[in-house]
Amino acid sequence: MAHVNVTINGRQFRMACDDGQEDHLMRLAADVDGKVDQLRGAFGEIGDTRLTVMAAIMVADEMADMKRRLRAAETELAELRDVRGAMEKEAEAREASTARMVDEAAQAVERIVAQLNAPPRSAG
């Protein structure tokens, strides 16, 4: 288990994370610190706890929005897969129908050629 020192709202925190996740944890902490700075700029000094809670709510709101967008994209993807499946079935049916028509046309041509090549029938 790795440990990282992060700074949020001017305060250092020692955090544990999985090995190899140190940079990721530092980026997350920097994002939260950025939210705190953004809120401090908008509201001034309203207390460390309140700024931190507001930043956490902003991050949670962004995450909820991303989850909603992900669900919508997953739903759209499933619908597109269904449409693609239906189109593939329709294309297969049309291909089979076209193949039957080509076969029938070929058989008709063969009958005509056979009739043209047949010896003439004698009258009577």
N, C-alpha and C positions, 0 to 999 in steps of 0.2 A: 504494500500500500504506500502510495506516494503522498507527500505533504507539500502544500503550496501556500505561500503567504499572498493574500489578495488585499487590495485596498478598496474600501467602499465608504464613501462619504468622509474621506480623510482618516479613516480608522483601519488599522491592519487586523486581518483575521487569518488564523492558521487553519487551513482546510485540508481534509484528507480526500483523496480520490484514487481511482484505479491507476496502476502504472500505465504511463503513456497518455493519460488524460489531462496532464498538467496544463498544457497550452489551452486546451478546450475550457477548462475550469477558469483559467485566467481571462479568457475572452468573455465568458459569461459574467464574471465579476466586473469586468470593464463595462459591459453593457448595462448592468445594474447601476454601476457608479455613474454612467452617463445619464441614466434616467434620473438619478438623484440630483445631479448637477442641473439637468433641464428643469426639474421641479423647483429647485432652489432659485434658478433664474426667473421662473414665472411667479413664485409665491414668496420669495425671500426666506429668511431664517424662521421657519415655523416649527422647529424642533427635529432632532435627529430621528426619533422614532416615527414621527408622522411622515417625514420625507421618505424614510425607508419603506414604510407601509404603503404609501402612495406609489412609490416606484415598483414595489412588488405587485400591486394591483394593476399597474400599467403593463407590466410584463405578463401577468396572468391574462389580461384582456387581449393582448397581442397573441398569446398562445391559443386562447379560445377562438379568436378570429381565424387563425391558421388552421385549427382543427376543423372548424366549420367549412373553410374553403377546401380542405383536404377531403372531407366527406362529400362535398359537392362534386369535386373532381373525380372521386372514386365512383360516385353514382353515374356521372356522365360517361366515364370510361366503361362501366358495365353496360350502359345503354348502347354505346357505340359498338361494343363487342357483340351485343345481341343483334344490332342492325347488320353488322358485318356477317354474322352467322346466317341471318336470313337472306342476305344478298348472295352469299356463297351457295346456299341451297337453291335459290332462284337461278343462279348462273348454271349450276349443275343440271337443273331441270331443263333449262333452255338448250344447253349443250346436248343433252340426251335427245331432246325433241329435234334439234337441228340434225343430229346424226341419223335419226330415224328418217327424216325427210330426205337427206342425201342418199341414204340406202334405198328408199322407195324410188327416188329419181333414177338412181343407177340401175335398179331392176327394170324400170320402165324403158330406159335407154337400151338395156340388153335385150328386152323383148322386141323392141322396134328393130334393132340390128339383126336379131335372129329372124324376124319376119322378112326383112329386106334380103337377107342371105339365103332364105329358104328357096328351094326350086319352085318354079311356077307350077301351079296346080293345073292339071289338064281339065279342059271343059268337057263335061259330059259323061 
